[in-house]
Amino acid sequence: MMYIHPTECISCGLCLSICPVDAIFADDELPSHEGRFLAINAEFFGEGVTGWGEPGGATDKFRTDLDHAEVAGAPRKESIIS
């Protein structure tokens, strides 16, 4: 999963164009059933998961195999990416 830092996002839309499964939404277009992911994204950067705080953008330094517990525990779907 790609996590987006809620206060560092500049709403440029680049992530929307590269997401292969159309799973990223602008805040004002987020379907109500996906609302929990706003908190999951914020919690991912906190002490409970990565402890990165505000990393200042996506760089190789901030790559990890860690996932938020709710994401890690979710049933895996087969990849539609070949």
C-alpha positions as CSV (number, residue, x, y, z in Angstrom):
1,M,0.0,0.0,0.0
2,M,1.1,3.5,-0.7
3,Y,0.6,5.8,2.3
4,I,0.0,9.5,1.8
5,H,1.0,11.8,4.6
6,P,-2.1,13.9,5.3
7,T,-0.4,17.2,6.1
8,E,2.4,16.9,3.6
9,C,0.2,16.1,0.6
10,I,0.1,19.1,-1.7
11,S,-2.9,17.8,-3.7
12,C,-0.9,17.7,-7.0
13,G,-2.8,14.6,-8.2
14,L,0.3,12.7,-9.3
15,C,-0.6,9.7,-7.0
16,L,-4.0,9.6,-8.7
17,S,-2.4,9.1,-12.1
18,I,0.0,6.4,-11.1
19,C,-2.3,4.2,-8.8
20,P,-2.9,1.0,-10.8
21,V,-6.1,0.2,-9.0
22,D,-7.8,3.6,-8.7
23,A,-7.6,3.4,-4.9
24,I,-6.6,7.0,-4.2
25,F,-9.1,9.8,-3.8
26,A,-9.0,13.5,-3.2
27,D,-10.3,14.2,0.3
28,D,-13.5,15.8,-1.0
29,E,-14.2,12.8,-3.3
30,L,-13.5,10.0,-0.7
31,P,-16.3,7.5,-0.7
32,S,-17.8,7.2,2.8
33,H,-17.0,3.5,3.1
34,E,-13.3,4.4,2.6
35,G,-13.2,7.1,5.3
36,R,-11.2,5.0,7.8
37,F,-8.2,5.3,5.4
38,L,-7.8,9.0,6.3
39,A,-6.8,7.9,9.8
40,I,-4.9,4.9,8.7
41,N,-2.6,7.1,6.5
42,A,-2.0,9.5,9.4
43,E,-1.4,6.7,11.9
44,F,1.1,5.0,9.6
45,F,3.6,7.9,10.0
46,G,3.2,7.9,13.9
47,E,5.0,6.0,16.6
48,G,2.6,3.0,16.4
49,V,3.9,2.0,12.9
50,T,6.9,3.8,11.4
51,G,7.6,6.7,13.8
52,W,8.6,8.8,10.8
53,G,6.5,11.8,11.8
54,E,6.7,14.2,8.9
55,P,9.3,12.8,6.6
56,G,9.2,15.6,4.1
57,G,8.2,13.7,1.0
58,A,8.6,10.3,-0.6
59,T,12.2,9.2,-0.9
60,D,14.1,5.9,-0.8
61,K,14.9,6.6,2.8
62,F,11.3,6.3,3.7
63,R,10.5,2.9,2.2
64,T,9.4,0.0,4.4
65,D,7.7,-3.4,4.4
66,L,5.7,-2.3,7.4
67,D,2.0,-1.8,7.1
68,H,-0.7,-0.3,9.4
69,A,-2.2,-3.2,11.4
70,E,-5.6,-2.8,9.7
71,V,-4.0,-3.0,6.3
72,A,-1.7,-5.9,7.2
73,G,-4.6,-7.9,8.7
74,A,-6.9,-7.3,5.7
75,P,-7.6,-10.2,3.4
76,R,-5.2,-10.1,0.3
77,K,-6.8,-9.8,-3.1
78,E,-5.1,-11.2,-6.1
79,S,-3.1,-8.6,-7.9
80,I,-4.7,-7.2,-11.1
81,I,-1.3,-5.9,-12.2
82,S,0.7,-8.2,-14.5
